[in-house]
Amino acid sequence: MKSSYYIYYRVPAENAVRARTAVSILQRELSETTGIGGRLLRRRDDETTWMEIYENVADGARFETELAGLVERHGISALIAPGSSRKLEIFRSF
């Protein structure tokens, strides 16, 4: 069964350019290694809240391992708001 991953977090305005670049590279590399392309969105009423979306993930364990490695490699955690974290939610079809 395939799953969809929704990851949201806050990025301070002063980190937005660096974070967007890092996430773009992360998503490109993730697509190359897993075949799963991602999207990056920001909240309409709060541009500091970002969301990454990855759909149709068949191998969740592999995907999560690859994603965690890329988050670490690209220093994503250092770019989000202090005291904040990446929140992961996983949904699947009925």
Biopython code that builds the backbone (N, CA, C, O; Angstrom):
import numpy as np
from Bio.PDB.StructureBuilder import StructureBuilder

atoms = [
    (1, "MET", "N", (0.832, -1.172, 0.000)),
    (1, "MET", "CA", (0.000, 0.000, 0.000)),
    (1, "MET", "C", (0.888, 1.251, 0.000)),
    (1, "MET", "O", (1.874, 1.326, 0.734)),
    (2, "LYS", "N", (0.531, 2.203, -0.812)),
    (2, "LYS", "CA", (1.310, 3.437, -0.935)),
    (2, "LYS", "C", (0.844, 4.475, 0.084)),
    (2, "LYS", "O", (-0.327, 4.521, 0.462)),
    (3, "SER", "N", (1.785, 5.297, 0.510)),
    (3, "SER", "CA", (1.505, 6.332, 1.505)),
    (3, "SER", "C", (1.903, 7.700, 0.972)),
    (3, "SER", "O", (2.679, 7.824, 0.025)),
    (4, "SER", "N", (1.345, 8.717, 1.609)),
    (4, "SER", "CA", (1.703, 10.101, 1.317)),
    (4, "SER", "C", (2.292, 10.717, 2.579)),
    (4, "SER", "O", (1.754, 10.551, 3.674)),
    (5, "TYR", "N", (3.390, 11.422, 2.413)),
    (5, "TYR", "CA", (4.108, 12.035, 3.531)),
    (5, "TYR", "C", (3.919, 13.541, 3.490)),
    (5, "TYR", "O", (4.085, 14.176, 2.449)),
    (6, "TYR", "N", (3.568, 14.099, 4.641)),
    (6, "TYR", "CA", (3.393, 15.537, 4.803)),
    (6, "TYR", "C", (4.297, 15.967, 5.945)),
    (6, "TYR", "O", (4.146, 15.494, 7.071)),
    (7, "ILE", "N", (5.231, 16.855, 5.660)),
    (7, "ILE", "CA", (6.202, 17.286, 6.659)),
    (7, "ILE", "C", (6.130, 18.802, 6.743)),
    (7, "ILE", "O", (6.371, 19.502, 5.760)),
    (8, "TYR", "N", (5.798, 19.298, 7.922)),
    (8, "TYR", "CA", (5.686, 20.749, 8.053)),
    (8, "TYR", "C", (6.584, 21.256, 9.168)),
    (8, "TYR", "O", (6.893, 20.545, 10.124)),
    (9, "TYR", "N", (6.994, 22.516, 9.012)),
    (9, "TYR", "CA", (7.931, 23.129, 9.938)),
    (9, "TYR", "C", (7.944, 24.625, 9.687)),
    (9, "TYR", "O", (7.388, 25.109, 8.701)),
    (10, "ARG", "N", (8.583, 25.346, 10.591)),
    (10, "ARG", "CA", (8.669, 26.807, 10.470)),
    (10, "ARG", "C", (10.095, 27.212, 10.102)),
    (10, "ARG", "O", (11.071, 26.692, 10.643)),
    (11, "VAL", "N", (10.181, 28.144, 9.180)),
    (11, "VAL", "CA", (11.472, 28.674, 8.736)),
    (11, "VAL", "C", (11.452, 30.183, 8.953)),
    (11, "VAL", "O", (10.612, 30.877, 8.379)),
    (12, "PRO", "N", (12.365, 30.700, 9.772)),
    (12, "PRO", "CA", (12.422, 32.155, 9.959)),
    (12, "PRO", "C", (12.724, 32.847, 8.626)),
    (12, "PRO", "O", (13.428, 32.301, 7.777)),
    (13, "ALA", "N", (12.193, 34.031, 8.462)),
    (13, "ALA", "CA", (12.365, 34.781, 7.206)),
    (13, "ALA", "C", (13.836, 34.926, 6.821)),
    (13, "ALA", "O", (14.181, 34.877, 5.640)),
    (14, "GLU", "N", (14.692, 35.103, 7.812)),
    (14, "GLU", "CA", (16.115, 35.306, 7.493)),
    (14, "GLU", "C", (16.790, 34.038, 6.960)),
    (14, "GLU", "O", (17.886, 34.114, 6.405)),
    (15, "ASN", "N", (16.157, 32.885, 7.118)),
    (15, "ASN", "CA", (16.711, 31.627, 6.603)),
    (15, "ASN", "C", (16.003, 31.141, 5.341)),
    (15, "ASN", "O", (16.364, 30.098, 4.795)),
    (16, "ALA", "N", (15.016, 31.870, 4.880)),
    (16, "ALA", "CA", (14.156, 31.380, 3.798)),
    (16, "ALA", "C", (14.920, 31.049, 2.515)),
    (16, "ALA", "O", (14.685, 29.995, 1.924)),
    (17, "VAL", "N", (15.811, 31.906, 2.077)),
    (17, "VAL", "CA", (16.525, 31.664, 0.818)),
    (17, "VAL", "C", (17.405, 30.431, 0.944)),
    (17, "VAL", "O", (17.382, 29.560, 0.074)),
    (18, "ARG", "N", (18.179, 30.350, 2.017)),
    (18, "ARG", "CA", (19.050, 29.183, 2.213)),
    (18, "ARG", "C", (18.236, 27.905, 2.376)),
    (18, "ARG", "O", (18.607, 26.861, 1.841)),
    (19, "ALA", "N", (17.125, 27.981, 3.112)),
    (19, "ALA", "CA", (16.295, 26.792, 3.330)),
    (19, "ALA", "C", (15.656, 26.331, 2.025)),
    (19, "ALA", "O", (15.601, 25.133, 1.747)),
    (20, "ARG", "N", (15.180, 27.262, 1.239)),
    (20, "ARG", "CA", (14.552, 26.885, -0.028)),
    (20, "ARG", "C", (15.563, 26.203, -0.953)),
    (20, "ARG", "O", (15.237, 25.219, -1.616)),
    (21, "THR", "N", (16.765, 26.719, -0.995)),
    (21, "THR", "CA", (17.811, 26.101, -1.802)),
    (21, "THR", "C", (18.121, 24.701, -1.291)),
    (21, "THR", "O", (18.209, 23.758, -2.078)),
    (22, "ALA", "N", (18.286, 24.558, 0.020)),
    (22, "ALA", "CA", (18.609, 23.261, 0.610)),
    (22, "ALA", "C", (17.499, 22.237, 0.370)),
    (22, "ALA", "O", (17.779, 21.082, 0.046)),
    (23, "VAL", "N", (16.257, 22.652, 0.526)),
    (23, "VAL", "CA", (15.141, 21.727, 0.318)),
    (23, "VAL", "C", (15.028, 21.358, -1.160)),
    (23, "VAL", "O", (14.723, 20.209, -1.482)),
    (24, "SER", "N", (15.266, 22.294, -2.048)),
    (24, "SER", "CA", (15.231, 21.986, -3.484)),
    (24, "SER", "C", (16.267, 20.930, -3.850)),
    (24, "SER", "O", (15.980, 19.998, -4.601)),
    (25, "ILE", "N", (17.471, 21.084, -3.315)),
    (25, "ILE", "CA", (18.525, 20.093, -3.571)),
    (25, "ILE", "C", (18.144, 18.751, -2.956)),
    (25, "ILE", "O", (18.286, 17.705, -3.590)),
    (26, "LEU", "N", (17.659, 18.788, -1.711)),
    (26, "LEU", "CA", (17.209, 17.570, -1.039)),
    (26, "LEU", "C", (16.170, 16.844, -1.884)),
    (26, "LEU", "O", (16.274, 15.636, -2.094)),
    (27, "GLN", "N", (15.174, 17.573, -2.368)),
    (27, "GLN", "CA", (14.100, 16.939, -3.137)),
    (27, "GLN", "C", (14.609, 16.379, -4.459)),
    (27, "GLN", "O", (14.157, 15.320, -4.896)),
    (28, "ARG", "N", (15.533, 17.065, -5.091)),
    (28, "ARG", "CA", (16.109, 16.545, -6.329)),
    (28, "ARG", "C", (16.857, 15.235, -6.061)),
    (28, "ARG", "O", (16.677, 14.255, -6.783)),
    (29, "GLU", "N", (17.688, 15.223, -5.029)),
    (29, "GLU", "CA", (18.445, 14.021, -4.700)),
    (29, "GLU", "C", (17.535, 12.886, -4.239)),
    (29, "GLU", "O", (17.775, 11.722, -4.560)),
    (30, "LEU", "N", (16.498, 13.225, -3.490)),
    (30, "LEU", "CA", (15.541, 12.205, -3.043)),
    (30, "LEU", "C", (14.834, 11.574, -4.237)),
    (30, "LEU", "O", (14.622, 10.362, -4.268)),
    (31, "SER", "N", (14.474, 12.388, -5.211)),
    (31, "SER", "CA", (13.841, 11.879, -6.423)),
    (31, "SER", "C", (14.781, 10.965, -7.193)),
    (31, "SER", "O", (14.366, 9.938, -7.731)),
    (32, "GLU", "N", (16.053, 11.351, -7.241)),
    (32, "GLU", "CA", (17.038, 10.530, -7.953)),
    (32, "GLU", "C", (17.240, 9.168, -7.287)),
    (32, "GLU", "O", (17.430, 8.166, -7.976)),
    (33, "THR", "N", (17.200, 9.122, -5.953)),
    (33, "THR", "CA", (17.468, 7.863, -5.251)),
    (33, "THR", "C", (16.224, 7.008, -5.024)),
    (33, "THR", "O", (16.321, 5.783, -4.957)),
    (34, "THR", "N", (15.052, 7.643, -4.906)),
    (34, "THR", "CA", (13.832, 6.873, -4.588)),
    (34, "THR", "C", (12.784, 6.890, -5.699)),
    (34, "THR", "O", (11.871, 6.065, -5.708)),
    (35, "GLY", "N", (12.917, 7.826, -6.632)),
    (35, "GLY", "CA", (11.895, 7.970, -7.664)),
    (35, "GLY", "C", (10.681, 8.753, -7.195)),
    (35, "GLY", "O", (9.695, 8.866, -7.924)),
    (36, "ILE", "N", (10.743, 9.295, -5.986)),
    (36, "ILE", "CA", (9.619, 10.053, -5.428)),
    (36, "ILE", "C", (9.938, 11.541, -5.510)),
    (36, "ILE", "O", (10.860, 12.025, -4.853)),
    (37, "GLY", "N", (9.181, 12.251, -6.310)),
    (37, "GLY", "CA", (9.336, 13.697, -6.408)),
    (37, "GLY", "C", (8.536, 14.377, -5.313)),
    (37, "GLY", "O", (7.458, 13.912, -4.944)),
    (38, "GLY", "N", (9.050, 15.455, -4.805)),
    (38, "GLY", "CA", (8.358, 16.169, -3.737)),
    (38, "GLY", "C", (7.924, 17.546, -4.172)),
    (38, "GLY", "O", (8.365, 18.070, -5.195)),
    (39, "ARG", "N", (7.046, 18.121, -3.368)),
    (39, "ARG", "CA", (6.604, 19.502, -3.572)),
    (39, "ARG", "C", (6.891, 20.277, -2.302)),
    (39, "ARG", "O", (6.857, 19.711, -1.209)),
    (40, "LEU", "N", (7.170, 21.546, -2.429)),
    (40, "LEU", "CA", (7.374, 22.429, -1.283)),
    (40, "LEU", "C", (6.335, 23.533, -1.354)),
    (40, "LEU", "O", (6.217, 24.234, -2.359)),
    (41, "LEU", "N", (5.591, 23.676, -0.282)),
    (41, "LEU", "CA", (4.553, 24.694, -0.194)),
    (41, "LEU", "C", (4.794, 25.553, 1.040)),
    (41, "LEU", "O", (5.521, 25.158, 1.951)),
    (42, "ARG", "N", (4.180, 26.729, 1.060)),
    (42, "ARG", "CA", (4.185, 27.537, 2.269)),
    (42, "ARG", "C", (2.756, 27.941, 2.570)),
    (42, "ARG", "O", (1.927, 28.087, 1.672)),
    (43, "ARG", "N", (2.493, 28.115, 3.823)),
    (43, "ARG", "CA", (1.135, 28.415, 4.261)),
    (43, "ARG", "C", (0.701, 29.788, 3.748)),
    (43, "ARG", "O", (1.476, 30.744, 3.765)),
    (44, "ARG", "N", (-0.522, 29.868, 3.303)),
    (44, "ARG", "CA", (-1.036, 31.102, 2.716)),
    (44, "ARG", "C", (-1.044, 32.262, 3.704)),
    (44, "ARG", "O", (-0.715, 33.388, 3.331)),
    (45, "ASP", "N", (-1.413, 32.007, 4.960)),
    (45, "ASP", "CA", (-1.530, 33.083, 5.939)),
    (45, "ASP", "C", (-0.333, 33.183, 6.886)),
    (45, "ASP", "O", (-0.348, 33.976, 7.827)),
    (46, "ASP", "N", (0.706, 32.377, 6.636)),
    (46, "ASP", "CA", (1.921, 32.431, 7.451)),
    (46, "ASP", "C", (3.068, 31.858, 6.631)),
    (46, "ASP", "O", (3.288, 30.647, 6.623)),
    (47, "GLU", "N", (3.789, 32.721, 5.948)),
    (47, "GLU", "CA", (4.824, 32.267, 5.020)),
    (47, "GLU", "C", (6.017, 31.612, 5.698)),
    (47, "GLU", "O", (6.900, 31.088, 5.019)),
    (48, "THR", "N", (6.059, 31.632, 7.019)),
    (48, "THR", "CA", (7.149, 30.947, 7.707)),
    (48, "THR", "C", (6.830, 29.469, 7.950)),
    (48, "THR", "O", (7.701, 28.713, 8.380)),
    (49, "THR", "N", (5.601, 29.055, 7.682)),
    (49, "THR", "CA", (5.236, 27.645, 7.828)),
    (49, "THR", "C", (5.317, 26.991, 6.460)),
    (49, "THR", "O", (4.611, 27.365, 5.523)),
    (50, "TRP", "N", (6.193, 26.011, 6.373)),
    (50, "TRP", "CA", (6.447, 25.302, 5.117)),
    (50, "TRP", "C", (5.977, 23.871, 5.221)),
    (50, "TRP", "O", (5.881, 23.310, 6.313)),
    (51, "MET", "N", (5.678, 23.276, 4.056)),
    (51, "MET", "CA", (5.288, 21.868, 4.011)),
    (51, "MET", "C", (5.910, 21.202, 2.802)),
    (51, "MET", "O", (5.833, 21.704, 1.680)),
    (52, "GLU", "N", (6.526, 20.062, 3.055)),
    (52, "GLU", "CA", (7.007, 19.188, 1.983)),
    (52, "GLU", "C", (5.976, 18.082, 1.828)),
    (52, "GLU", "O", (5.469, 17.554, 2.817)),
    (53, "ILE", "N", (5.667, 17.732, 0.581)),
    (53, "ILE", "CA", (4.694, 16.675, 0.298)),
    (53, "ILE", "C", (5.334, 15.652, -0.628)),
    (53, "ILE", "O", (5.910, 15.997, -1.660)),
    (54, "TYR", "N", (5.220, 14.397, -0.240)),
    (54, "TYR", "CA", (5.724, 13.278, -1.040)),
    (54, "TYR", "C", (4.599, 12.256, -1.135)),
    (54, "TYR", "O", (4.131, 11.751, -0.114)),
    (55, "GLU", "N", (4.164, 11.950, -2.348)),
    (55, "GLU", "CA", (3.020, 11.056, -2.530)),
    (55, "GLU", "C", (3.427, 9.765, -3.231)),
    (55, "GLU", "O", (4.460, 9.679, -3.895)),
    (56, "ASN", "N", (2.571, 8.772, -3.051)),
    (56, "ASN", "CA", (2.743, 7.463, -3.691)),
    (56, "ASN", "C", (4.045, 6.775, -3.300)),
    (56, "ASN", "O", (4.752, 6.233, -4.150)),
    (57, "VAL", "N", (4.354, 6.802, -2.007)),
    (57, "VAL", "CA", (5.551, 6.155, -1.487)),
    (57, "VAL", "C", (5.211, 4.695, -1.185)),
    (57, "VAL", "O", (4.391, 4.410, -0.311)),
    (58, "ALA", "N", (5.845, 3.775, -1.912)),
    (58, "ALA", "CA", (5.568, 2.346, -1.726)),
    (58, "ALA", "C", (6.437, 1.732, -0.628)),
    (58, "ALA", "O", (5.956, 0.904, 0.145)),
    (59, "ASP", "N", (7.691, 2.121, -0.553)),
    (59, "ASP", "CA", (8.627, 1.563, 0.420)),
    (59, "ASP", "C", (8.934, 2.625, 1.469)),
    (59, "ASP", "O", (9.921, 3.353, 1.364)),
    (60, "GLY", "N", (8.082, 2.701, 2.472)),
    (60, "GLY", "CA", (8.204, 3.736, 3.495)),
    (60, "GLY", "C", (9.514, 3.691, 4.254)),
    (60, "GLY", "O", (10.106, 4.736, 4.524)),
    (61, "ALA", "N", (9.974, 2.507, 4.601)),
    (61, "ALA", "CA", (11.215, 2.385, 5.379)),
    (61, "ALA", "C", (12.400, 2.954, 4.598)),
    (61, "ALA", "O", (13.191, 3.727, 5.137)),
    (62, "ARG", "N", (12.516, 2.574, 3.348)),
    (62, "ARG", "CA", (13.621, 3.083, 2.518)),
    (62, "ARG", "C", (13.496, 4.589, 2.326)),
    (62, "ARG", "O", (14.480, 5.321, 2.439)),
    (63, "PHE", "N", (12.288, 5.044, 2.036)),
    (63, "PHE", "CA", (12.058, 6.460, 1.823)),
    (63, "PHE", "C", (12.452, 7.261, 3.064)),
    (63, "PHE", "O", (13.153, 8.266, 2.951)),
    (64, "GLU", "N", (12.015, 6.834, 4.227)),
    (64, "GLU", "CA", (12.303, 7.551, 5.465)),
    (64, "GLU", "C", (13.802, 7.577, 5.765)),
    (64, "GLU", "O", (14.324, 8.586, 6.238)),
    (65, "THR", "N", (14.485, 6.480, 5.492)),
    (65, "THR", "CA", (15.933, 6.422, 5.696)),
    (65, "THR", "C", (16.646, 7.400, 4.776)),
    (65, "THR", "O", (17.520, 8.148, 5.214)),
    (66, "GLU", "N", (16.272, 7.395, 3.499)),
    (66, "GLU", "CA", (16.892, 8.314, 2.530)),
    (66, "GLU", "C", (16.604, 9.766, 2.906)),
    (66, "GLU", "O", (17.499, 10.609, 2.871)),
    (67, "LEU", "N", (15.365, 10.052, 3.262)),
    (67, "LEU", "CA", (14.980, 11.414, 3.620)),
    (67, "LEU", "C", (15.756, 11.892, 4.842)),
    (67, "LEU", "O", (16.279, 13.007, 4.843)),
    (68, "ALA", "N", (15.836, 11.074, 5.870)),
    (68, "ALA", "CA", (16.563, 11.461, 7.090)),
    (68, "ALA", "C", (18.027, 11.756, 6.784)),
    (68, "ALA", "O", (18.592, 12.716, 7.308)),
    (69, "GLY", "N", (18.635, 10.937, 5.944)),
    (69, "GLY", "CA", (20.029, 11.167, 5.573)),
    (69, "GLY", "C", (20.223, 12.476, 4.839)),
    (69, "GLY", "O", (21.200, 13.188, 5.072)),
    (70, "LEU", "N", (19.299, 12.793, 3.956)),
    (70, "LEU", "CA", (19.398, 14.043, 3.194)),
    (70, "LEU", "C", (19.128, 15.265, 4.069)),
    (70, "LEU", "O", (19.770, 16.303, 3.904)),
    (71, "VAL", "N", (18.192, 15.145, 4.988)),
    (71, "VAL", "CA", (17.925, 16.250, 5.917)),
    (71, "VAL", "C", (19.194, 16.554, 6.708)),
    (71, "VAL", "O", (19.559, 17.715, 6.891)),
    (72, "GLU", "N", (19.853, 15.510, 7.171)),
    (72, "GLU", "CA", (21.101, 15.669, 7.917)),
    (72, "GLU", "C", (22.200, 16.260, 7.026)),
    (72, "GLU", "O", (22.861, 17.224, 7.411)),
    (73, "ARG", "N", (22.390, 15.691, 5.854)),
    (73, "ARG", "CA", (23.461, 16.124, 4.949)),
    (73, "ARG", "C", (23.336, 17.591, 4.560)),
    (73, "ARG", "O", (24.343, 18.289, 4.438)),
    (74, "HIS", "N", (22.108, 18.061, 4.363)),
    (74, "HIS", "CA", (21.899, 19.429, 3.899)),
    (74, "HIS", "C", (21.619, 20.425, 5.024)),
    (74, "HIS", "O", (21.324, 21.592, 4.764)),
    (75, "GLY", "N", (21.711, 19.967, 6.265)),
    (75, "GLY", "CA", (21.582, 20.872, 7.405)),
    (75, "GLY", "C", (20.230, 21.537, 7.537)),
    (75, "GLY", "O", (20.131, 22.670, 8.007)),
    (76, "ILE", "N", (19.197, 20.842, 7.126)),
    (76, "ILE", "CA", (17.847, 21.427, 7.159)),
    (76, "ILE", "C", (17.438, 21.814, 8.578)),
    (76, "ILE", "O", (16.846, 22.872, 8.788)),
    (77, "SER", "N", (17.749, 20.969, 9.540)),
    (77, "SER", "CA", (17.330, 21.234, 10.926)),
    (77, "SER", "C", (17.891, 22.535, 11.469)),
    (77, "SER", "O", (17.255, 23.183, 12.300)),
    (78, "ALA", "N", (19.073, 22.928, 11.011)),
    (78, "ALA", "CA", (19.691, 24.181, 11.467)),
    (78, "ALA", "C", (19.010, 25.406, 10.870)),
    (78, "ALA", "O", (19.228, 26.520, 11.344)),
    (79, "LEU", "N", (18.196, 25.222, 9.848)),
    (79, "LEU", "CA", (17.548, 26.349, 9.180)),
    (79, "LEU", "C", (16.126, 26.606, 9.662)),
    (79, "LEU", "O", (15.543, 27.642, 9.341)),
    (80, "ILE", "N", (15.566, 25.683, 10.422)),
    (80, "ILE", "CA", (14.196, 25.889, 10.898)),
    (80, "ILE", "C", (14.212, 26.722, 12.175)),
    (80, "ILE", "O", (15.265, 26.940, 12.773)),
    (81, "ALA", "N", (13.046, 27.179, 12.578)),
    (81, "ALA", "CA", (12.929, 28.071, 13.732)),
    (81, "ALA", "C", (13.465, 27.408, 14.995)),
    (81, "ALA", "O", (13.226, 26.223, 15.224)),
    (82, "PRO", "N", (14.191, 28.171, 15.817)),
    (82, "PRO", "CA", (14.698, 27.630, 17.087)),
    (82, "PRO", "C", (13.548, 27.081, 17.930)),
    (82, "PRO", "O", (12.486, 27.695, 18.030)),
    (83, "GLY", "N", (13.778, 25.919, 18.532)),
    (83, "GLY", "CA", (12.751, 25.283, 19.354)),
    (83, "GLY", "C", (11.695, 24.553, 18.556)),
    (83, "GLY", "O", (10.777, 23.963, 19.125)),
    (84, "SER", "N", (11.819, 24.589, 17.241)),
    (84, "SER", "CA", (10.859, 23.944, 16.348)),
    (84, "SER", "C", (11.449, 22.636, 15.839)),
    (84, "SER", "O", (12.628, 22.353, 16.049)),
    (85, "SER", "N", (10.632, 21.855, 15.177)),
    (85, "SER", "CA", (11.119, 20.617, 14.566)),
    (85, "SER", "C", (10.275, 20.303, 13.340)),
    (85, "SER", "O", (9.217, 20.893, 13.121)),
    (86, "ARG", "N", (10.765, 19.369, 12.557)),
    (86, "ARG", "CA", (10.011, 18.906, 11.394)),
    (86, "ARG", "C", (8.952, 17.924, 11.884)),
    (86, "ARG", "O", (9.282, 16.922, 12.518)),
    (87, "LYS", "N", (7.701, 18.200, 11.599)),
    (87, "LYS", "CA", (6.586, 17.335, 12.001)),
    (87, "LYS", "C", (6.198, 16.473, 10.804)),
    (87, "LYS", "O", (5.913, 16.986, 9.722)),
    (88, "LEU", "N", (6.191, 15.174, 11.010)),
    (88, "LEU", "CA", (5.899, 14.225, 9.940)),
    (88, "LEU", "C", (4.536, 13.587, 10.165)),
    (88, "LEU", "O", (4.243, 13.092, 11.254)),
    (89, "GLU", "N", (3.707, 13.602, 9.126)),
    (89, "GLU", "CA", (2.421, 12.906, 9.146)),
    (89, "GLU", "C", (2.359, 12.044, 7.901)),
    (89, "GLU", "O", (2.728, 12.481, 6.811)),
    (90, "ILE", "N", (1.889, 10.816, 8.071)),
    (90, "ILE", "CA", (1.826, 9.863, 6.965)),
    (90, "ILE", "C", (0.375, 9.423, 6.810)),
    (90, "ILE", "O", (-0.274, 9.017, 7.773)),
    (91, "PHE", "N", (-0.122, 9.515, 5.567)),
    (91, "PHE", "CA", (-1.484, 9.113, 5.258)),
    (91, "PHE", "C", (-1.465, 8.023, 4.197)),
    (91, "PHE", "O", (-0.529, 7.932, 3.403)),
    (92, "ARG", "N", (-2.494, 7.208, 4.190)),
    (92, "ARG", "CA", (-2.617, 6.171, 3.148)),
    (92, "ARG", "C", (-4.050, 6.132, 2.642)),
    (92, "ARG", "O", (-4.960, 6.637, 3.299)),
    (93, "SER", "N", (-4.244, 5.546, 1.501)),
    (93, "SER", "CA", (-5.573, 5.432, 0.886)),
    (93, "SER", "C", (-6.424, 4.429, 1.644)),
    (93, "SER", "O", (-5.918, 3.614, 2.415)),
    (94, "PHE", "N", (-7.698, 4.504, 1.413)),
    (94, "PHE", "CA", (-8.617, 3.501, 1.981)),
    (94, "PHE", "C", (-8.572, 2.245, 1.165)),
    (94, "PHE", "O", (-9.271, 1.281, 1.477)),
]
sb = StructureBuilder()
sb.init_structure("model")
sb.init_model(0)
sb.init_chain("A")
sb.init_seg("    ")
for serial, (resi, resn, name, xyz) in enumerate(atoms, 1):
    if name == "N":
        sb.init_residue(resn, " ", resi, " ")
    sb.init_atom(name, np.array(xyz, "f"), 0.0, 1.0, " ", f" {name:<3s}", serial, name[0])
structure = sb.get_structure()
